[in-house]
Amino acid sequence: MLEACLGEIAEIDVGQLRQRRLVPRLRPDEREEFEQRLSDLLDELQARLGEEGIEAFATYVATHPSR
């Protein structure tokens, strides 16, 4: 999945790329809530794929332990 995303990014003008990185400090219950809210948002966007007049864009989300 990451490789596919990087391949798509390599094909666009860097000015079209919006990116952000964040290393939040959360308690385990807060992290669980964060990940659930993010998942819910992505599910909501996925459900809209067939709607008329919407524009497609790609997003990639990953979480991992920070050093």
C-alpha positions in Angstrom: 0.0 0.0 0.0 2.8 2.4 0.9 4.7 1.6 -2.3 1.6 2.3 -4.4 1.1 5.6 -2.7 4.7 6.6 -3.2 4.4 5.6 -6.9 1.4 7.8 -7.4 3.1 10.7 -5.6 6.1 10.3 -7.9 3.9 11.0 -10.9 2.5 14.3 -9.8 3.9 17.8 -9.4 5.1 18.4 -5.9 2.9 21.5 -5.7 -0.2 19.2 -5.8 1.0 17.3 -2.7 -0.3 18.3 0.7 1.4 16.5 3.5 1.5 16.6 7.3 3.3 14.7 10.0 2.4 14.6 13.6 3.8 12.7 16.7 1.1 13.1 19.3 1.5 12.0 22.9 -1.6 10.2 24.0 -2.6 7.8 26.7 -3.6 4.4 25.4 -7.3 5.2 25.6 -6.8 8.5 23.8 -4.9 6.7 21.0 -7.6 4.2 20.6 -10.2 7.0 20.4 -8.0 8.9 17.8 -7.6 5.8 15.6 -11.3 5.0 15.8 -12.3 8.6 14.8 -9.8 8.5 11.9 -11.2 5.1 10.8 -14.7 6.5 11.0 -13.8 9.5 8.9 -12.2 7.3 6.2 -15.2 5.0 6.2 -17.5 8.0 5.7 -15.4 9.2 2.8 -15.4 5.7 1.3 -19.1 5.5 1.5 -19.4 8.6 -0.7 -17.4 7.1 -3.6 -20.5 6.7 -5.9 -21.9 10.2 -5.4 -22.4 12.6 -8.3 -20.2 15.7 -8.6 -17.4 14.6 -6.2 -13.7 14.8 -7.0 -11.4 11.9 -6.3 -8.2 12.4 -4.4 -5.8 10.0 -2.7 -4.9 9.9 0.9 -2.6 7.5 2.8 -2.7 7.1 6.6 -0.4 5.1 8.8 0.4 4.9 12.4 3.6 3.5 13.9 5.7 3.7 17.1 7.8 6.9 17.1 11.4 6.9 18.2 
